Amino acid sequence: MKTKKFFSNLLTTAIFALWLFSMVLVFRESPGSARDIPPASLGKPLEADTETWMGIYSDESKIGYAMQSLKKTNLGYMLKEYTYLKAVLGGVEKEIMMYGHSVLDDSFTVKTFSFGLASGDYETDLFGTVQGNLLEVELRTSQRQSKLTFPLKRRIYPVGVVPHLLVSQDFSQRKFSLATFDPMSLSSGELLVAVEAQQETKFKGKKLLVYELSLSFMNVETRMKIDQFGNVLWQEEPGGMTMRWETKEEALKMPLEASHSPDLLIELAVRSNLQLPNPRELSYLKAELKNVEAANFQLEGDLQRVISAKPLIVEIDNQRRGNLSERTPTEKETQPSPLVQSEDLRIKGQAEKIAASENDPLKKAEKLCLWVFENVKKDFAVSIPSALEVLRVRKGDCNEHTTLFVALARSVGIASKVCIGLVYKDGYFYYHAWPEVWIGNDLEGGYWLPMDPTFGQTISDATHIKLLEGDLKKQVEIARVVGKLEVEVLDYDSSQESN
């Protein structure tokens, strides 16, 4: 089957960096490698309400703006956040809107929060409430409401007040850690904050004392400059995108068209040293991955293996299938999740309609793969991918194709997982997601086979370089190499039969 010339992307990962540290909720837990802020010093009242506006830039092209306000009310502090992006993705202009609203008590402790992401046909909302030592979260899409519970050891603080915490400490805490809950990936992790430098400087004609900070979450680093009053002046994200303080009027002033802005997919992609002919037909690839530590990624698989650690060289051979796997499916790879609703009757009914006539797991998986390819329109989407939403909208990029496929596969008893990595097209390796399915008579004997429902490949071509496996939480970790990773193709072959 001829594959449409369409590239899918992990845009959620790339754009994620732009709002990660304004939308995350944080709670104090274990100190890790840095000290916690002493709790007795937290909650110093604000001297005045604050409102900050920032422009978002890729290189020197403006692609959006963000606003954050913190105001004292009779209910406590109200933290409001809004982000708007208008960017070119694969030559197509897209608009993305995000909001956050937290109700805090007098010590900045979160009582309730809401978070929303809307772009095109997709919209997702989260609502969280702290009940004692639990964080109860409700995830809402047009098709379903899911409730999740997260245990809390300490009070929750929105990361947007971290600059105010530093001000309340007179910047005496130079390094500290906070545990985080991220609504984008529905996961927790440790946030490390370090005050690295301070200097007097002129900003917008005013003399200010400016502090340089680094914030690290899941080994993804953001750099920030704030003044002595806690105002964020500048922020740099992975991949080189920046956020800059602006007046409200300056921030809201957007280009009429984004067509002259750089294409974010190309800006964040990895240029190849070679032009690969007929990449969708390649059955073998050997490549060196530079600026990547093998220990930080999941590079081994049944069709992909590491043949050298230093330099780091991987080999993908899609004729290697059939070997017994060293890693059999986990329960997580067979069960539903809040975004992979494989137990839902709508998912199960669609999967059975597609593959009910097949008993062989491989043929069943192939039918599901081709159905997703043929029935989900190729379009760049920015969403928190939900299988039920994709089944309704029938539109999206690799995240949407992969999420729907994984749900369909699990619903008919086929273990499936998400792979995150790179795929080659037109001189670049783009960040991409695709599924692997477990092929075998039982969960003890078989192998993992990569497929790509975005490209309509029942065996993915050899330009698919896997870096990680897992859900949205794993996709976040890709951001640590955006703008740093280099790929040098050492050898390739398309002489063997491939799909």
Secondary structure, DSSP 8 states (H G I E B T S, - for coil): ----S-----HHHHHHHHHHHHH-EEE----TTSB---GGGTT---SS-EEEEEEEEETTEEEEEEEEEEEEETTEEEEEEEEEEEEEETTEEEEEEEEEEEEE-TTS-EEEEEEEEEETTEEEEEEEEEETTEEEEEEE-SS-EEEEEEE-SS-EEEGGGHHHHHHHTTT---EEEEEEEETTTTEEEEEEEEEEEEEEEEETTEEEEEEEEEEEETTEEEEEEEETT--EEEEE-TTS-EEEEE-HHHHH---S-STTS-BHHHHHSEEBSS--SSGGG--EEEEEEES--GGGS----SSEEEEETTTTEEEEETT-TTS--SS---GGGTS--SS--TTSHHHHHHHHHHHTT--SHHHHHHHHHHHHHHHSEE----S---HHHHHHH-EESHHHHHHHHHHHHHHTT--EEEEEEEEEETTEEEEEEEEEEEEESSSSSEEEEE-BTTTTBSS--TT-EEEEESSHHHHHHHGGGTTT-EEEEEEEE--S---
